């Protein structure tokens, strides 16, 4: 690609050019680009991030995309590996596929796009006797291969599907967990899925649920990785236009609100369940297709920014240190929307893969929790709000010594001894 950023002037699901901006964010660097010191200068570039809605099918998407190679060439996010609850939920999810949607077949074959370090399909092959193949574009594929999980280092598209089909045959399951929203060309991706799936195969897709993002103010989902904000109604139409049908939808608690969709080739063996229309009806009542639906999110961001700065300003004036806990793509979104980058002395993360690196753009050092005892910051802002209670529980000593944790979601809260 000749440029690092590309404007998208048509809907990713229906190709309509009838797009309307609904929300703008500050320009952001690539959110998960935590880099070693000698490469930190590579994270200084920032890119626009606007959210637009298709006026025809009402799909939400980013106004453009960053060259994927910049995002995935050095990638650290391993959600299931660092989140025991998600890993456990994935086990039940995998069992549901095999036990309920395999049509009693044996010798099952599953392909997962965006397979990360392979934790989902590794469970399938070890515990459910399924032959598996992962497709992972980032450096994380190396961890999967090291753990004997058959994985190719590639983006999934129609061309990749042809190569997999020629070498391995067609799949019973095609899985995309927190991947489909990151895809540049969803139509080409789905063409690959159809090519690779058997006629009675199942496409299973889980991603952040845009209704939950709005309803719960989950602004960490607004990133350059997440190119689409999915909900059921536009997805149902998308599948129908492309020769498939959505036969089941589940709203699941993963990441505080995700949607799990099951689709098959049109006329496939699985009955279309009431869950599809039930979820769509709920979305309609909520007003997901209304342009003004994001106004509450805008108001939330402004209010939260003011609350945070009213708290930290006196601390900064006194020359005391502010730290932050959590380093991820979402943490970058928080830092920029709440204007925190110049006020954080250091970042803390339990993930040793991130420790010793520098944050995107601001180059804030990432340390282990031991740094808390050494530096004794006046306050620690939690930039991993979904894990706030766990973080506080593991660091009670800091509170007992007079420290303060700052929760930024769902409410603004100062946690003291």
C-alpha positions, 0 to 999 in steps of 0.5 A: 500500500502506498499510504499508511492511511486510506479513506473508506467512501462506501459501506463495508457491508452493502457498498453504499456511498451514502455515509454520514459521520456520527462521531469524531475522536482525536487523532490516534496512533496505532493503539497497541504499538508498545515498542522497545526503546530503539523503535519507539520513534515508529509510533509517533504517527497519528491517524484520524478516527471518525465513525460513520453510519451507512444511511442504507443498511445502518452499519457503523464503521470507521471512516478509514483504515491504517495499513494493517501491516503497521498494526500486526507486524508487532502485536501483543494483544492476547485476550484469552491468554490474559483473561481467565474468564474469556478463556473459560467462556471459549471452552463452552463456546467450542463445546457448543459448536461441536456438540450442537452444530456438527450434524453428528459428523466425525473427523471434523475440521475447523479453521479460525481466522485471526487465531491469535496464539491459538488458544481457541482451536488448541482446546478444540483439537486437544479436548474435542478431537477436531482437526484445526488450522489457524490463520494469523497475520501477526507475530503471535502465530509463532507462539501457536506454532511453538505450541504445536497448533497448526497455523499459517501466517497470513491474512484471511481472504478469498485467495487464502481460502483457495490455498487452504481448500486445495491443501486441506479440503473444506471445513466444517467450522469457520471461526472468527473470534474478535476478528471480523470487525478488524477486516478491511474487506468484509465482502471478500472475507465472506467469499473466502468463508463460503469457498472454504465451508462445506455445504452444511458447514457453520460460520461462527463469528464473535465480536464486540457488540456495538449496542453494548458499546453505546449502551455501556460507554465502552469507548475502548472499542473505538480504535484503528483495529476495530473497523466496524461496529457490528450489530445483528440487523445489518449483519442479517442483511449482509449475509442474505445479500451474499448467499448466506443466512444468519440462523442464531445470535447470542449476546454474550458477556465477553468484554462487557458486551459481545455478539456471537453470530452463527451463519450458514450457506443459504438453505443449510441444515440449521433452523433459523432460531427466534434469537435472530429476530428477538435481538433485532427487535431489541436493537430497533427499540434501542434505536440503533439505526438513529444518527443521534444514538452516539450523543450519549457517548459524546456526553460521557467522554466529556464528563469523564474527562472533566472529572479525571482532570479535576482530580489530577490537576492538584496532584500535578501542581504539587509535583506528585506522580500519577501512574496508570494501570493497563496497557492495550489498544483501549488504554491508548483510546482512553489516554487520548480522549481524556488527554492523559498522555502528558501526565502519566509518569509510568504504566503498569501491566501484569503481562510480562510481554508488555513490560519494558516497552514504551507506549504509543506516541507518548513513549511512557515506560511500562513496568511490572507492579513492583514499580508501584512500591518503588515509586509510590505514585499519589494515584493510579488511573485504571486504564483497563476498567473491565479488570478494575476490581481485580487490579485493586484486589491484587494491590491492597498494599498500595492502598494501605500505604495511602495510595489511591486508585482511580476507576474511570468506568462505569462511574468515576470513583476514587478508591482509598484505604 
